[in-house]
Amino acid sequence: MSETQTAAKAPITIKKYANRRLYNTATSSYVTLDHLCQMVKDNQDFVVYDAKSGEDITRSVLTQIIVEEEGKNGQNLLPISFLRQLIGFYGDSLGGLVPRYLEYSMQAFSRNEEQMRDYMRTSLGGGLFPFNPFEEITKQNKAFVEQAVKMFSSFYPLPPTPAAEPKSDKPRTEPPRR
């Protein structure tokens, strides 16, 4: 692979300084979170490092972008119930599955994005919505979670469910009451 091809695939380095300013080393200029948000939308790969410690802080900067985007223009992509459930997974034995599941779900959603846009255009221009396209995605996601829980239940056994009536090996001596 040539040096230019390697450089083209390398992510852009952003340095975050103590004064909270972000510096794009590729353009030798300071940028804002809005700039980084646009870079994400333009599929430009970047990593953010703390300028002093060298620590990779990309995850926290991307999270900060999400928090700021959630507050803009009243457009909320993350329902409160989802946020509560996500917080509930921290420290949970199945919490390790959540990042892979969310990544898989977003990849599936992205693959179906154009189809979803067509459904939306059709529904807005064609009267009543013939069916809910989110319903199928929800069913697929539910099946995926159920499959993951079954797969990992052998490692983390689920507590026994209480039986409706205790079963006995002894035959009944009296007739059932009516």
MIVEXLUM-725976 format. One record per residue (C-alpha): residue number from 1; x, y, z. Coordinates in steps of 0.5 Angstrom, whole numbers, plus 500, padded with zeros to 3 digits. Each point is the difference from the previous one (the first is absolute). Layout:
MIVEXLUM-725976
ATOM   seq    xx    yy    zz
ATOM   NUM     X     Y     Z
...
This chain:
MIVEXLUM-725976
ATOM   seq    xx    yy    zz
ATOM     1   500   500   500
ATOM     2   503   507   498
ATOM     3   501   505   505
ATOM     4   495   505   498
ATOM     5   494   494   500
ATOM     6   503   499   507
ATOM     7   499   507   502
ATOM     8   493   501   497
ATOM     9   498   494   504
ATOM    10   503   503   507
ATOM    11   495   504   504
ATOM    12   501   507   501
ATOM    13   503   502   507
ATOM    14   496   505   504
ATOM    15   504   503   506
ATOM    16   496   502   506
ATOM    17   504   505   504
ATOM    18   499   502   508
ATOM    19   496   506   498
ATOM    20   495   496   496
ATOM    21   502   502   493
ATOM    22   500   495   495
ATOM    23   506   500   495
ATOM    24   499   496   493
ATOM    25   507   498   498
ATOM    26   498   499   493
ATOM    27   498   507   499
ATOM    28   504   503   505
ATOM    29   494   504   503
ATOM    30   496   500   506
ATOM    31   493   497   499
ATOM    32   494   499   504
ATOM    33   495   495   502
ATOM    34   496   502   494
ATOM    35   505   499   495
ATOM    36   502   493   503
ATOM    37   492   498   500
ATOM    38   500   502   492
ATOM    39   507   496   499
ATOM    40   496   494   503
ATOM    41   494   501   495
ATOM    42   505   501   495
ATOM    43   503   493   502
ATOM    44   507   503   501
ATOM    45   503   496   505
ATOM    46   504   503   506
ATOM    47   503   499   507
ATOM    48   500   505   506
ATOM    49   506   500   504
ATOM    50   501   504   507
ATOM    51   506   504   498
ATOM    52   503   499   507
ATOM    53   499   493   502
ATOM    54   500   497   493
ATOM    55   493   496   502
ATOM    56   495   498   494
ATOM    57   494   504   502
ATOM    58   496   499   494
ATOM    59   494   497   503
ATOM    60   499   505   505
ATOM    61   501   506   495
ATOM    62   495   496   496
ATOM    63   495   499   506
ATOM    64   501   507   501
ATOM    65   498   502   493
ATOM    66   493   495   501
ATOM    67   499   504   506
ATOM    68   500   507   496
ATOM    69   496   497   494
ATOM    70   495   497   505
ATOM    71   499   507   503
ATOM    72   499   504   493
ATOM    73   494   501   496
ATOM    74   496   496   504
ATOM    75   502   494   496
ATOM    76   501   494   505
ATOM    77   502   493   497
ATOM    78   501   497   507
ATOM    79   494   499   504
ATOM    80   500   500   507
ATOM    81   498   493   501
ATOM    82   506   498   496
ATOM    83   505   504   504
ATOM    84   497   497   506
ATOM    85   501   493   497
ATOM    86   507   502   498
ATOM    87   502   502   507
ATOM    88   497   494   503
ATOM    89   505   496   496
ATOM    90   506   503   503
ATOM    91   503   495   505
ATOM    92   495   494   497
ATOM    93   503   494   498
ATOM    94   497   500   493
ATOM    95   502   507   500
ATOM    96   506   498   496
ATOM    97   495   498   494
ATOM    98   497   507   500
ATOM    99   506   503   496
ATOM   100   500   495   494
ATOM   101   492   499   500
ATOM   102   499   508   499
ATOM   103   506   500   495
ATOM   104   496   494   496
ATOM   105   494   504   501
ATOM   106   502   506   497
ATOM   107   504   497   494
ATOM   108   493   496   499
ATOM   109   496   507   500
ATOM   110   506   503   496
ATOM   111   499   495   494
ATOM   112   493   501   500
ATOM   113   500   507   501
ATOM   114   498   502   492
ATOM   115   494   495   501
ATOM   116   498   503   506
ATOM   117   500   507   496
ATOM   118   496   497   495
ATOM   119   495   498   505
ATOM   120   500   507   503
ATOM   121   499   503   493
ATOM   122   495   495   498
ATOM   123   496   501   506
ATOM   124   500   507   500
ATOM   125   498   501   493
ATOM   126   495   494   499
ATOM   127   495   501   506
ATOM   128   500   495   506
ATOM   129   506   496   501
ATOM   130   499   493   498
ATOM   131   504   497   505
ATOM   132   505   502   506
ATOM   133   507   498   497
ATOM   134   503   501   507
ATOM   135   496   494   502
ATOM   136   504   495   496
ATOM   137   507   503   503
ATOM   138   497   500   507
ATOM   139   498   492   499
ATOM   140   507   499   497
ATOM   141   503   504   506
ATOM   142   496   496   505
ATOM   143   502   493   497
ATOM   144   507   502   500
ATOM   145   500   502   507
ATOM   146   496   494   502
ATOM   147   505   496   496
ATOM   148   506   503   504
ATOM   149   497   499   507
ATOM   150   499   493   498
ATOM   151   507   499   498
ATOM   152   503   503   506
ATOM   153   495   497   505
ATOM   154   504   494   500
ATOM   155   506   504   503
ATOM   156   495   504   505
ATOM   157   494   496   501
ATOM   158   494   503   501
ATOM   159   496   500   507
ATOM   160   495   494   500
ATOM   161   493   503   498
ATOM   162   495   498   506
ATOM   163   495   494   498
ATOM   164   493   501   500
ATOM   165   498   494   504
ATOM   166   506   496   503
ATOM   167   500   493   497
ATOM   168   500   494   504
ATOM   169   502   493   498
ATOM   170   494   497   504
ATOM   171   494   499   497
ATOM   172   494   504   502
ATOM   173   496   496   505
ATOM   174   494   504   500
ATOM   175   496   503   494
ATOM   176   501   507   498
ATOM   177   495   505   503
ATOM   178   495   504   495
